[in-house]
Amino acid sequence: MIKTDTHYHIDLAEHPEQLLSQAKLDHISLIAPSMNPASFAKIIDLQSRSRNTIRWVGCGLHPEAVHTPEQTRLALQLSKSAPVIGEVGLPCYERPVTQQDLAVFREFCTAAAARNVPMIVHAVHKQAAVALSILQQTSVQRAVFHWLKADDHTLAQIVAAGYMVSVTPEVTYRQRDQQLLAQIPPDQLLVETDGPFEHQGPYAGRLTVPQMVEECAAYVANHFGITVKEWWQQHEENVQRIFANAL
């Protein structure tokens, strides 16, 4: 059975080809979001040489970074034909949200809605509710809130809207993520590593690799009272439902 790490920044890995080869041996595939147009081009090239280990590539513009007008223009242009749009969203950690951020995110949402393609959304804490409102206003049908942090009310609204939510290996030890997990139905949940960015707790100092999604899956399966195999079957159905036809 193929198991999918639904969020891995393969272009940032130190040795991406080696990582992809090992993932293939372990029957793990990746969904790879991009950070900007150059990132997107690099991942597309890696995908062409990965023997299907990279299943889908997202055309994104990471919201925490500041991008040039040309980068923004090109990313928006690419999003009109990309199979997946993401990672896109609204900043929270590095800088305050601007009107430009809101306008650009709305443009990405409009592009996604026009072709009914999936979105990978970075919108955490107080920005989650703002992003949700824009997604609904623009009639986006398929979106995953990547590694979500949100209050209970906003989380309930995201679930009610039919969008998906992903958790990382942090769910194995962090109470905040465990409380979030308890409110997500199994058919709206995805697992990811967000590699190669490192995690804390028992993962501190360890390189984040796609194989860590197995530890995440084991925790989730136990939470739902099912076997790991049953969870992976559910998970891959979820993956297909949101990313199917993203060609």
Secondary structure by P-SEA (a helix, b strand, c coil): cccccccccccccccaaaaaaaaaaacbbbbbbbccaaaaaaaaaaaaaccccccbbbbcccccccccaaaaaaaaaaaccccccccbbbbcccccccaaaaaaaaaaaaaaaaccccccccccccaaaaaaaaaaaacccccccccccccaaaaaaaaaabbbbbbcccccccaaaaaaaaacccccbbbbcccccccccccccccccccaaaaaaaaaaaaacccaaaaaaaaaaaaaaaccccc
